[in-house]
């Protein structure tokens, strides 16, 4: 994975397609939760086709086309 954006609200990563079997699997995995410190939760909010990040907290997300 490649870190694209991180701030107090969330983190955006670029994940190679070959590693994405089930988009929600990382957020619901007990293994992933075990790596995090207490009171830190991992949530999955979605996948996007592209991200343009001009500077921290200034970005645009391009959703996948409907049906994809």
KACOR-V741639 format. One record per residue. N is the residue number from 1. RES is the residue in one letter. PSI is psi in whole degrees, -180 to 180 (* if undefined). Layout:
BEGIN
N|RES|PSI ; N|RES|PSI
END
This chain:
BEGIN
1|X|153 ; 2|X|126 ; 3|X|126 ; 4|X|-40 ; 5|X|138 ; 6|X|132 ; 7|X|-168 ; 8|X|-17 ; 9|X|-23 ; 10|X|-177 ; 11|X|137 ; 12|X|131 ; 13|X|150 ; 14|X|123 ; 15|X|127 ; 16|X|139 ; 17|X|-34 ; 18|X|-17 ; 19|X|-6 ; 20|X|95 ; 21|X|-54 ; 22|X|115 ; 23|X|-29 ; 24|X|-5 ; 25|X|-39 ; 26|X|-40 ; 27|X|-29 ; 28|X|1 ; 29|X|128 ; 30|X|-31 ; 31|X|-42 ; 32|X|-44 ; 33|X|-34 ; 34|X|-22 ; 35|X|-15 ; 36|X|149 ; 37|X|165 ; 38|X|145 ; 39|X|9 ; 40|X|124 ; 41|X|147 ; 42|X|124 ; 43|X|148 ; 44|X|118 ; 45|X|-10 ; 46|X|173 ; 47|X|150 ; 48|X|150 ; 49|X|-33 ; 50|X|160 ; 51|X|132 ; 52|X|117 ; 53|X|106 ; 54|X|-44 ; 55|X|171 ; 56|X|135 ; 57|X|21 ; 58|X|88 ; 59|X|165 ; 60|X|140 ; 61|X|135 ; 62|X|112 ; 63|X|157 ; 64|X|155 ; 65|X|151 ; 66|X|140 ; 67|X|2 ; 68|X|*
END
